[in-house]
């Protein structure tokens, strides 16, 4: 996303950079800046008291973080955490400037609330998917999506469990069953799709 199409003057914001794996915000932290990702990707996930994690959504170039925006507007603390998936850049605006732009700029206000509405719809759809679909169906859908361009998916069983919203043991059991049927091949940190048609038939 180029700077000239940001929904606010560049002079209103400063740029921050995060390395892959760097924390963007933590659960319980106060929101202090409005954020728009310009390069890279940030994953937002929730963590239970028992330590179970589930991915809520990802913030890609041109997108804002709905939790950050909601926390700024509601003056609440983050209920989730966010980590950079890769080297990431973002433009940030301190709370006071954000509130001023929200009040004074119709275009900025429309961008914020339109983006929040779109993101809320995506998150709602994801939770419907997690609640109504079986674990196996969610796993197959994820594998098909991630292997669309490359049959080799670089991911651990633990991270797969976070993406799908279940326990690592459940993921390992389903993957092992698929490997027995020669649908996938498992190796350390990788899942290779051998038969996409047979994988799709698992849904």
MDAnalysis code that builds the backbone (N, CA, C; Angstrom):
import MDAnalysis as mda
import numpy as np

u = mda.Universe.empty(609, n_residues=203, atom_resindex=np.repeat(np.arange(203), 3), trajectory=True)
u.add_TopologyAttr("name", ["N", "CA", "C"] * 203)
u.add_TopologyAttr("resid", np.arange(1, 204))
u.add_TopologyAttr("resname", ["UNK", "UNK", "UNK", "UNK", "UNK", "UNK", "UNK", "UNK", "UNK", "UNK", "UNK", "UNK", "UNK", "UNK", "UNK", "UNK", "UNK", "UNK", "UNK", "UNK", "UNK", "UNK", "UNK", "UNK", "UNK", "UNK", "UNK", "UNK", "UNK", "UNK", "UNK", "UNK", "UNK", "UNK", "UNK", "UNK", "UNK", "UNK", "UNK", "UNK", "UNK", "UNK", "UNK", "UNK", "UNK", "UNK", "UNK", "UNK", "UNK", "UNK", "UNK", "UNK", "UNK", "UNK", "UNK", "UNK", "UNK", "UNK", "UNK", "UNK", "UNK", "UNK", "UNK", "UNK", "UNK", "UNK", "UNK", "UNK", "UNK", "UNK", "UNK", "UNK", "UNK", "UNK", "UNK", "UNK", "UNK", "UNK", "UNK", "UNK", "UNK", "UNK", "UNK", "UNK", "UNK", "UNK", "UNK", "UNK", "UNK", "UNK", "UNK", "UNK", "UNK", "UNK", "UNK", "UNK", "UNK", "UNK", "UNK", "UNK", "UNK", "UNK", "UNK", "UNK", "UNK", "UNK", "UNK", "UNK", "UNK", "UNK", "UNK", "UNK", "UNK", "UNK", "UNK", "UNK", "UNK", "UNK", "UNK", "UNK", "UNK", "UNK", "UNK", "UNK", "UNK", "UNK", "UNK", "UNK", "UNK", "UNK", "UNK", "UNK", "UNK", "UNK", "UNK", "UNK", "UNK", "UNK", "UNK", "UNK", "UNK", "UNK", "UNK", "UNK", "UNK", "UNK", "UNK", "UNK", "UNK", "UNK", "UNK", "UNK", "UNK", "UNK", "UNK", "UNK", "UNK", "UNK", "UNK", "UNK", "UNK", "UNK", "UNK", "UNK", "UNK", "UNK", "UNK", "UNK", "UNK", "UNK", "UNK", "UNK", "UNK", "UNK", "UNK", "UNK", "UNK", "UNK", "UNK", "UNK", "UNK", "UNK", "UNK", "UNK", "UNK", "UNK", "UNK", "UNK", "UNK", "UNK", "UNK", "UNK", "UNK", "UNK", "UNK", "UNK", "UNK", "UNK", "UNK", "UNK", "UNK", "UNK", "UNK"])
u.atoms.positions = np.array([
    [0.861, -1.194, 0.000],
    [0.000, 0.000, 0.000],
    [0.889, 1.232, 0.000],
    [0.734, 2.093, -0.960],
    [1.565, 3.281, -1.031],
    [1.047, 4.347, -0.091],
    [1.953, 5.219, 0.327],
    [1.611, 6.213, 1.325],
    [0.573, 7.216, 0.838],
    [0.497, 7.449, -0.496],
    [-0.409, 8.473, -0.989],
    [-1.867, 8.036, -0.995],
    [-2.151, 6.778, -0.692],
    [-3.544, 6.351, -0.641],
    [-3.973, 5.972, 0.775],
    [-3.158, 6.307, 1.758],
    [-3.570, 6.099, 3.146],
    [-4.766, 6.998, 3.433],
    [-5.668, 6.563, 4.329],
    [-6.879, 7.346, 4.610],
    [-6.635, 8.511, 5.560],
    [-5.405, 8.981, 5.641],
    [-5.066, 10.121, 6.489],
    [-3.739, 10.688, 5.997],
    [-3.444, 11.942, 6.277],
    [-2.172, 12.538, 5.853],
    [-0.988, 11.804, 6.472],
    [0.038, 11.559, 5.666],
    [1.231, 10.872, 6.167],
    [1.840, 11.616, 7.355],
    [1.710, 12.935, 7.357],
    [2.279, 13.735, 8.439],
    [1.617, 13.447, 9.780],
    [0.441, 12.829, 9.751],
    [-0.261, 12.519, 10.988],
    [0.273, 11.243, 11.644],
    [1.066, 10.481, 10.889],
    [1.466, 9.161, 11.382],
    [2.966, 8.957, 11.318],
    [3.422, 8.026, 12.128],
    [4.825, 7.609, 12.047],
    [4.845, 6.134, 11.650],
    [5.964, 5.689, 11.118],
    [6.084, 4.304, 10.658],
    [6.799, 3.460, 11.698],
    [6.300, 2.254, 11.909],
    [6.957, 1.298, 12.792],
    [7.261, 0.044, 11.987],
    [8.304, -0.661, 12.380],
    [8.695, -1.907, 11.726],
    [8.784, -3.014, 12.762],
    [8.308, -4.192, 12.397],
    [8.384, -5.352, 13.264],
    [9.059, -6.489, 12.517],
    [9.878, -7.231, 13.232],
    [10.493, -8.424, 12.663],
    [9.526, -9.595, 12.806],
    [9.724, -10.634, 12.011],
    [8.883, -11.820, 12.099],
    [8.929, -12.382, 13.518],
    [7.765, -12.642, 14.079],
    [7.686, -13.194, 15.425],
    [7.626, -12.155, 16.527],
    [7.798, -10.882, 16.161],
    [7.767, -9.821, 17.171],
    [6.331, -9.525, 17.584],
    [6.139, -9.304, 18.881],
    [4.807, -9.035, 19.415],
    [4.374, -7.606, 19.079],
    [3.150, -7.466, 18.585],
    [2.603, -6.153, 18.247],
    [1.833, -5.582, 19.432],
    [1.040, -6.420, 20.069],
    [0.413, -6.054, 21.341],
    [0.082, -7.323, 22.112],
    [-0.101, -7.199, 23.427],
    [-0.368, -8.338, 24.281],
    [-1.717, -8.175, 24.985],
    [-2.254, -9.299, 25.434],
    [-3.527, -9.286, 26.135],
    [-3.406, -8.473, 27.427],
    [-4.354, -7.572, 27.643],
    [-4.339, -6.743, 28.838],
    [-3.632, -5.415, 28.663],
    [-2.936, -5.255, 27.532],
    [-2.212, -4.004, 27.260],
    [-3.192, -2.916, 26.826],
    [-2.883, -1.671, 27.158],
    [-3.715, -0.546, 26.731],
    [-3.415, -0.213, 25.270],
    [-4.451, 0.107, 24.501],
    [-4.272, 0.542, 23.118],
    [-3.891, 2.014, 23.118],
    [-2.791, 2.333, 22.451],
    [-2.287, 3.710, 22.461],
    [-2.206, 4.334, 21.075],
    [-2.343, 3.498, 20.017],
    [-2.199, 4.013, 18.657],
    [-3.183, 3.342, 17.709],
    [-3.674, 4.122, 16.758],
    [-4.430, 3.575, 15.637],
    [-3.409, 3.032, 14.645],
    [-3.694, 1.867, 14.055],
    [-2.696, 1.185, 13.233],
    [-3.265, 0.780, 11.880],
    [-2.499, 1.046, 10.808],
    [-2.810, 0.535, 9.474],
    [-1.543, -0.153, 8.952],
    [-1.639, -1.444, 8.663],
    [-0.500, -2.193, 8.131],
    [-0.258, -1.768, 6.676],
    [0.998, -1.511, 6.329],
    [1.345, -1.113, 4.958],
    [2.162, -2.186, 4.238],
    [2.875, -3.010, 4.986],
    [3.632, -4.127, 4.403],
    [3.632, -5.278, 5.403],
    [3.620, -6.512, 4.866],
    [3.715, -7.666, 5.745],
    [2.361, -8.146, 6.240],
    [2.338, -8.756, 7.415],
    [1.108, -9.344, 7.939],
    [1.232, -9.543, 9.451],
    [0.147, -9.267, 10.156],
    [0.087, -9.462, 11.603],
    [-1.060, -10.415, 11.918],
    [-0.812, -11.426, 12.742],
    [-1.848, -12.364, 13.154],
    [-2.334, -12.011, 14.549],
    [-3.655, -11.920, 14.694],
    [-4.278, -11.624, 15.990],
    [-4.907, -12.913, 16.499],
    [-4.577, -13.292, 17.719],
    [-5.104, -14.536, 18.262],
    [-5.499, -14.377, 19.722],
    [-6.443, -15.221, 20.148],
    [-6.900, -15.221, 21.538],
    [-6.250, -16.392, 22.258],
    [-6.037, -16.217, 23.555],
    [-5.444, -17.278, 24.370],
    [-6.275, -17.459, 25.633],
    [-6.667, -18.690, 25.915],
    [-7.457, -18.973, 27.105],
    [-6.557, -19.049, 28.331],
    [-7.161, -19.093, 29.521],
    [-6.392, -19.217, 30.757],
    [-5.599, -20.520, 30.789],
    [-6.107, -21.525, 30.066],
    [-5.423, -22.819, 30.022],
    [-4.289, -22.832, 29.001],
    [-4.136, -21.725, 28.264],
    [-3.052, -21.635, 27.298],
    [-3.423, -22.028, 25.883],
    [-4.680, -22.381, 25.629],
    [-5.113, -22.740, 24.280],
    [-5.245, -21.483, 23.443],
    [-4.751, -21.541, 22.200],
    [-4.775, -20.379, 21.316],
    [-5.648, -20.645, 20.094],
    [-6.225, -19.575, 19.556],
    [-6.992, -19.676, 18.323],
    [-6.814, -18.376, 17.536],
    [-6.583, -18.507, 16.232],
    [-6.412, -17.339, 15.373],
    [-7.771, -16.654, 15.160],
    [-7.813, -15.345, 15.386],
    [-9.028, -14.570, 15.165],
    [-9.067, -14.022, 13.742],
    [-7.978, -13.395, 13.317],
    [-7.883, -12.848, 11.969],
    [-6.457, -12.400, 11.709],
    [-6.177, -12.029, 10.458],
    [-4.879, -11.481, 10.088],
    [-5.065, -10.080, 9.524],
    [-4.105, -9.209, 9.776],
    [-4.143, -7.838, 9.281],
    [-3.096, -7.715, 8.183],
    [-3.553, -7.443, 6.968],
    [-2.680, -7.361, 5.802],
    [-2.600, -5.923, 5.307],
    [-1.717, -5.647, 4.328],
    [-1.539, -4.268, 3.852],
    [-2.850, -3.569, 3.499],
    [-2.999, -2.359, 4.005],
    [-4.192, -1.571, 3.755],
    [-5.294, -1.799, 4.758],
    [-5.104, -2.760, 5.677],
    [-6.137, -3.090, 6.642],
    [-5.800, -2.539, 8.021],
    [-6.834, -2.237, 8.787],
    [-6.646, -1.824, 10.173],
    [-6.969, -2.998, 11.085],
    [-6.536, -2.898, 12.338],
    [-6.827, -3.931, 13.322],
    [-8.106, -3.543, 14.059],
    [-9.154, -4.370, 13.932],
    [-10.442, -4.046, 14.524],
    [-10.362, -3.977, 16.045],
    [-9.541, -4.827, 16.663],
    [-9.430, -4.795, 18.119],
    [-8.770, -3.506, 18.589],
    [-7.712, -3.096, 17.887],
    [-7.046, -1.847, 18.247],
    [-8.026, -0.680, 18.148],
    [-8.758, -0.625, 17.051],
    [-9.709, 0.462, 16.840],
    [-10.820, 0.442, 17.882],
    [-11.352, -0.749, 18.164],
    [-12.419, -0.870, 19.156],
    [-11.923, -0.483, 20.546],
    [-10.694, -0.873, 20.869],
    [-10.132, -0.537, 22.179],
    [-9.883, 0.968, 22.305],
    [-9.475, 1.601, 21.212],
    [-9.272, 3.047, 21.232],
    [-10.602, 3.780, 21.440],
    [-11.619, 3.358, 20.702],
    [-12.925, 4.003, 20.805],
    [-13.565, 3.745, 22.164],
    [-13.465, 2.510, 22.642],
    [-14.078, 2.150, 23.919],
    [-13.195, 2.368, 25.127],
    [-11.931, 2.771, 24.872],
    [-10.970, 2.996, 25.953],
    [-10.838, 1.755, 26.848],
    [-10.699, 0.612, 26.195],
    [-10.538, -0.657, 26.910],
    [-9.183, -1.271, 26.576],
    [-8.845, -2.333, 27.287],
    [-7.572, -3.025, 27.064],
    [-7.741, -4.163, 26.065],
    [-6.629, -4.556, 25.460],
    [-6.667, -5.619, 24.461],
    [-7.128, -6.951, 25.077],
    [-8.105, -7.620, 24.443],
    [-8.540, -8.939, 24.921],
    [-7.813, -10.082, 24.205],
    [-6.837, -9.730, 23.370],
    [-6.128, -10.733, 22.574],
    [-4.685, -10.287, 22.365],
    [-3.944, -11.045, 21.558],
    [-2.542, -10.742, 21.278],
    [-2.310, -10.714, 19.774],
    [-1.224, -10.077, 19.356],
    [-0.901, -9.990, 17.931],
    [0.598, -10.140, 17.724],
    [0.968, -10.896, 16.712],
    [2.378, -11.152, 16.397],
    [2.587, -10.994, 14.896],
    [3.701, -10.409, 14.510],
    [4.029, -10.245, 13.095],
    [4.393, -11.596, 12.482],
    [3.733, -11.950, 11.381],
    [4.023, -13.210, 10.692],
    [5.346, -13.139, 9.936],
    [5.707, -11.933, 9.537],
    [6.896, -11.700, 8.726],
    [7.361, -10.276, 9.014],
    [8.416, -9.838, 8.343],
    [8.821, -8.445, 8.507],
    [7.665, -7.556, 8.077],
    [7.255, -6.677, 8.967],
    [6.026, -5.908, 8.759],
    [6.240, -4.426, 9.043],
    [5.573, -3.597, 8.237],
    [5.583, -2.156, 8.463],
    [4.151, -1.676, 8.656],
    [4.004, -0.660, 9.485],
    [2.671, -0.105, 9.725],
    [2.785, 1.380, 10.012],
    [1.709, 2.098, 9.728],
    [1.605, 3.501, 10.087],
    [0.742, 3.605, 11.335],
    [1.208, 4.341, 12.324],
    [0.476, 4.450, 13.586],
    [0.181, 5.917, 13.911],
    [-0.976, 6.135, 14.507],
    [-1.410, 7.467, 14.909],
    [-1.741, 7.424, 16.397],
    [-1.142, 8.285, 17.218],
    [-1.454, 8.324, 18.646],
    [-2.936, 8.592, 18.900],
    [-3.413, 8.180, 20.058],
    [-4.833, 8.277, 20.396],
    [-5.412, 9.664, 20.175],
    [-4.737, 10.704, 20.634],
    [-5.271, 12.072, 20.526],
    [-5.487, 12.467, 19.065],
    [-4.516, 12.154, 18.196],
    [-4.663, 12.475, 16.766],
    [-5.761, 11.630, 16.139],
    [-5.848, 10.367, 16.551],
    [-6.893, 9.480, 16.032],
    [-8.277, 10.051, 16.347],
    [-8.488, 10.476, 17.579],
    [-9.789, 11.023, 17.975],
    [-10.104, 12.306, 17.207],
    [-9.073, 13.125, 16.981],
    [-9.289, 14.368, 16.229],
    [-9.675, 14.067, 14.785],
    [-8.959, 13.127, 14.148],
    [-9.272, 12.761, 12.771],
    [-10.660, 12.135, 12.670],
    [-11.014, 11.329, 13.656],
    [-12.318, 10.680, 13.650],
    [-13.440, 11.715, 13.707],
    [-13.188, 12.795, 14.453],
    [-14.199, 13.856, 14.581],
    [-14.213, 14.800, 13.387],
    [-13.025, 15.088, 12.837],
    [-12.914, 16.155, 11.836],
    [-12.929, 15.693, 10.385],
    [-12.545, 14.446, 10.133],
    [-12.404, 13.979, 8.749],
    [-13.471, 12.945, 8.404],
    [-14.368, 13.328, 7.497],
    [-15.427, 12.398, 7.092],
    [-14.851, 11.185, 6.365],
    [-13.845, 11.409, 5.511],
    [-13.256, 10.303, 4.756],
    [-12.557, 9.317, 5.688],
    [-11.868, 9.838, 6.697],
    [-11.197, 8.974, 7.663],
    [-12.241, 8.193, 8.468],
    [-13.282, 8.884, 8.898],
    [-14.338, 8.248, 9.682],
    [-15.009, 7.132, 8.878],
    [-15.268, 7.383, 7.593],
    [-15.888, 6.364, 6.742],
    [-14.963, 5.166, 6.569],
    [-13.663, 5.438, 6.403],
    [-12.692, 4.347, 6.266],
    [-12.693, 3.477, 7.514],
    [-12.644, 4.105, 8.678],
    [-12.571, 3.369, 9.944],
    [-13.797, 2.481, 10.140],
    [-14.981, 3.049, 10.014],
    [-16.187, 2.278, 10.311],
    [-16.518, 1.267, 9.225],
    [-16.180, 1.580, 7.972],
    [-16.376, 0.605, 6.901],
    [-15.447, -0.592, 7.097],
    [-14.192, -0.307, 7.428],
    [-13.219, -1.376, 7.647],
    [-13.594, -2.213, 8.860],
    [-14.089, -1.563, 9.908],
    [-14.514, -2.304, 11.098],
    [-15.688, -3.215, 10.784],
    [-16.632, -2.718, 9.975],
    [-17.778, -3.536, 9.602],
    [-17.369, -4.750, 8.790],
    [-16.470, -4.543, 7.831],
    [-15.991, -5.654, 7.004],
    [-15.267, -6.694, 7.848],
    [-14.396, -6.211, 8.736],
    [-13.625, -7.132, 9.571],
    [-14.522, -7.890, 10.541],
    [-15.502, -7.218, 11.105],
    [-16.423, -7.880, 12.027],
    [-17.184, -8.993, 11.323],
    [-17.584, -8.739, 10.074],
    [-18.280, -9.763, 9.294],
    [-17.372, -10.969, 9.056],
    [-16.085, -10.713, 8.778],
    [-15.128, -11.801, 8.559],
    [-14.922, -12.624, 9.823],
    [-14.773, -11.935, 10.957],
    [-14.554, -12.633, 12.224],
    [-15.787, -13.447, 12.602],
    [-16.980, -12.870, 12.379],
    [-18.216, -13.590, 12.678],
    [-18.325, -14.853, 11.836],
    [-17.980, -14.725, 10.543],
    [-18.020, -15.882, 9.647],
    [-17.031, -16.948, 10.096],
    [-15.862, -16.515, 10.555],
    [-14.857, -17.472, 11.019],
    [-15.356, -18.238, 12.240],
    [-16.003, -17.542, 13.164],
    [-16.490, -18.208, 14.368],
    [-17.667, -19.126, 14.054],
    [-18.504, -18.737, 13.104],
    [-19.572, -19.634, 12.671],
    [-18.969, -20.903, 12.090],
    [-17.915, -20.724, 11.311],
    [-17.204, -21.850, 10.701],
    [-16.638, -22.767, 11.782],
    [-16.053, -22.172, 12.823],
    [-15.435, -22.955, 13.893],
    [-16.471, -23.676, 14.740],
    [-17.612, -23.038, 14.948],
    [-18.642, -23.629, 15.801],
    [-19.460, -24.683, 15.065],
    [-19.815, -24.393, 13.811],
    [-20.739, -25.263, 13.095],
    [-20.051, -26.382, 12.317],
    [-18.835, -26.145, 11.835],
    [-18.135, -27.168, 11.055],
    [-17.351, -28.096, 11.965],
    [-17.188, -29.323, 11.528],
    [-16.399, -30.278, 12.288],
    [-14.914, -29.922, 12.215],
    [-14.159, -30.431, 13.166],
    [-12.711, -30.181, 13.172],
    [-12.075, -30.688, 11.883],
    [-12.478, -31.854, 11.440],
    [-11.908, -32.430, 10.220],
    [-12.207, -31.552, 9.024],
    [-13.429, -31.024, 8.944],
    [-13.807, -30.166, 7.825],
    [-12.977, -28.880, 7.836],
    [-12.760, -28.304, 9.006],
    [-11.956, -27.084, 9.116],
    [-10.512, -27.360, 8.720],
    [-9.987, -28.497, 9.145],
    [-8.612, -28.869, 8.811],
    [-8.457, -29.052, 7.305],
    [-9.371, -29.767, 6.683],
    [-9.296, -30.006, 5.238],
    [-9.390, -28.690, 4.477],
    [-10.304, -27.806, 4.892],
    [-10.464, -26.511, 4.227],
    [-9.181, -25.697, 4.324],
    [-8.543, -25.730, 5.483],
    [-7.295, -24.992, 5.664],
    [-6.195, -25.572, 4.771],
    [-6.067, -26.884, 4.748],
    [-5.031, -27.527, 3.939],
    [-5.235, -27.241, 2.452],
    [-6.468, -27.286, 2.001],
    [-6.753, -27.006, 0.590],
    [-6.408, -25.561, 0.242],
    [-6.740, -24.657, 1.139],
    [-6.464, -23.240, 0.890],
    [-4.970, -22.961, 0.853],
    [-4.249, -23.481, 1.828],
    [-2.813, -23.203, 1.924],
    [-1.992, -23.910, 0.851],
    [-2.519, -24.974, 0.265],
    [-1.756, -25.732, -0.741],
    [-2.178, -25.397, -2.164],
    [-2.948, -24.328, -2.332],
    [-3.459, -23.973, -3.659],
    [-2.336, -23.734, -4.662],
    [-1.241, -23.118, -4.202],
    [-0.132, -22.800, -5.099],
    [1.075, -23.715, -4.902],
    [1.182, -24.292, -3.730],
    [2.330, -25.151, -3.425],
    [1.847, -26.313, -2.562],
    [2.061, -27.560, -2.983],
    [1.555, -28.708, -2.224],
    [2.263, -28.902, -0.884],
    [3.409, -28.262, -0.704],
    [4.151, -28.393, 0.548],
    [3.794, -27.229, 1.477],
    [3.185, -27.538, 2.605],
    [2.790, -26.528, 3.586],
    [3.773, -26.576, 4.745],
    [4.424, -25.456, 4.998],
    [5.373, -25.388, 6.105],
    [4.628, -24.944, 7.355],
    [4.355, -25.901, 8.234],
    [3.594, -25.610, 9.446],
    [3.703, -26.790, 10.410],
    [3.738, -26.518, 11.693],
    [3.764, -27.580, 12.695],
    [2.346, -27.985, 13.064],
    [2.212, -29.144, 13.693],
    [0.896, -29.597, 14.131],
    [0.329, -28.627, 15.176],
    [1.201, -28.082, 15.991],
    [0.760, -27.145, 17.019],
    [0.181, -25.875, 16.391],
    [0.863, -25.338, 15.377],
    [0.359, -24.140, 14.711],
    [-0.910, -24.438, 13.917],
    [-0.984, -25.641, 13.355],
    [-2.195, -26.044, 12.655],
    [-3.384, -26.055, 13.617],
    [-3.141, -26.531, 14.821],
    [-4.199, -26.582, 15.830],
    [-4.694, -25.178, 16.165],
    [-3.769, -24.212, 16.229],
    [-4.152, -22.824, 16.500],
    [-4.997, -22.278, 15.362],
    [-4.601, -22.579, 14.125],
    [-5.336, -22.093, 12.956],
    [-6.747, -22.678, 12.910],
    [-6.858, -23.946, 13.221],
    [-8.132, -24.651, 13.095],
    [-9.000, -24.481, 14.336],
    [-8.356, -24.204, 15.475],
    [-9.099, -24.016, 16.710],
    [-9.399, -25.311, 17.438],
    [-8.376, -26.144, 17.615],
    [-8.562, -27.404, 18.331],
    [-7.251, -27.788, 19.005],
    [-7.173, -28.981, 19.545],
    [-5.962, -29.432, 20.230],
    [-4.981, -30.061, 19.237],
    [-3.686, -29.962, 19.550],
    [-2.659, -30.524, 18.675],
    [-2.863, -32.020, 18.476],
    [-3.265, -32.726, 19.523],
    [-3.458, -34.175, 19.440],
    [-4.541, -34.535, 18.426],
    [-5.575, -33.701, 18.346],
    [-6.664, -33.949, 17.395],
    [-6.151, -33.775, 15.963],
    [-5.365, -32.724, 15.749],
    [-4.784, -32.483, 14.424],
    [-3.891, -33.641, 14.013],
    [-3.037, -34.066, 14.916],
    [-2.102, -35.159, 14.614],
    [-2.855, -36.439, 14.253],
    [-3.950, -36.698, 14.953],
    [-4.735, -37.909, 14.679],
    [-5.356, -37.863, 13.282],
    [-5.928, -36.719, 12.915],
    [-6.536, -36.595, 11.584],
    [-5.473, -36.684, 10.485],
    [-4.334, -36.011, 10.693],
    [-3.276, -36.030, 9.681],
    [-2.713, -37.440, 9.504],
    [-2.558, -38.157, 10.604],
    [-2.028, -39.523, 10.523],
    [-2.969, -40.423, 9.737],
    [-4.273, -40.225, 9.928],
    [-5.260, -41.015, 9.189],
    [-5.180, -40.702, 7.698],
    [-4.979, -39.433, 7.361],
    [-4.845, -39.040, 5.953],
    [-3.554, -39.578, 5.357],
    [-2.504, -39.618, 6.149],
    [-1.231, -40.144, 5.649],
    [-1.356, -41.641, 5.350],
    [-2.095, -42.343, 6.182],
    [-2.308, -43.776, 5.974],
    [-3.010, -44.041, 4.645],
    [-3.865, -43.087, 4.236],
    [-4.598, -43.213, 2.968],
    [-3.826, -42.609, 1.786],
    [-2.565, -42.202, 2.020],
    [-1.714, -41.590, 0.985],
    [-2.293, -40.290, 0.433],
    [-2.999, -39.564, 1.280],
    [-3.538, -38.255, 0.887],
    [-2.508, -37.169, 1.177],
    [-1.777, -37.324, 2.263],
    [-0.729, -36.376, 2.643],
    [0.520, -37.149, 3.046],
    [1.630, -36.432, 3.064],
    [2.873, -36.979, 3.602],
    [3.338, -36.034, 4.706],
    [3.662, -36.580, 5.850],
    [4.053, -35.773, 6.997],
    [5.549, -35.839, 7.221],
    [6.127, -34.719, 7.516],
    [7.534, -34.635, 7.909],
    [7.644, -33.507, 8.923],
    [8.770, -33.387, 9.566],
    [8.919, -32.412, 10.644],
    [8.686, -30.982, 10.129],
    [7.630, -30.343, 10.625],
    [7.333, -28.974, 10.243],
    [6.727, -28.802, 8.871],
    [6.335, -29.915, 8.223],
    [5.765, -29.835, 6.874],
    [4.620, -30.825, 6.694],
    [3.654, -30.420, 5.875],
    [2.581, -31.306, 5.421],
    [2.547, -31.193, 3.899],
    [2.769, -32.299, 3.213],
    [2.758, -32.302, 1.749],
    [1.473, -32.946, 1.253],
    [0.736, -32.223, 0.426],
    [-0.511, -32.744, -0.132],
    [-0.174, -33.625, -1.335],
    [-0.533, -34.894, -1.276],
    [-0.249, -35.832, -2.354],
    [-1.428, -35.984, -3.307],
    [-2.654, -35.833, -2.792],
    [-3.848, -36.050, -3.605],
    [-4.916, -35.039, -3.193],
    [-5.006, -33.920, -3.935],
    [-5.961, -32.863, -3.581],
    [-7.412, -33.326, -3.725],
    [-7.682, -34.121, -4.738],
    [-9.055, -34.602, -4.923],
    [-9.485, -35.481, -3.754],
    [-8.608, -36.353, -3.343],
    [-8.943, -37.231, -2.204],
    [-9.050, -36.408, -0.921],
    [-8.229, -35.364, -0.812],
    [-8.310, -34.487, 0.359],
    [-9.658, -33.772, 0.382],
    [-10.078, -33.270, -0.776],
    [-11.366, -32.563, -0.852],
    [-12.515, -33.501, -0.503],
    [-12.375, -34.781, -0.832],
    [-13.418, -35.740, -0.532],
    [-13.553, -36.028, 0.956],
    [-12.565, -35.581, 1.752],
    [-12.609, -35.808, 3.199],
    [-13.614, -34.872, 3.883],
    [-14.039, -33.829, 3.179],
    [-14.993, -32.870, 3.782],
    [-16.380, -33.510, 3.868],
])
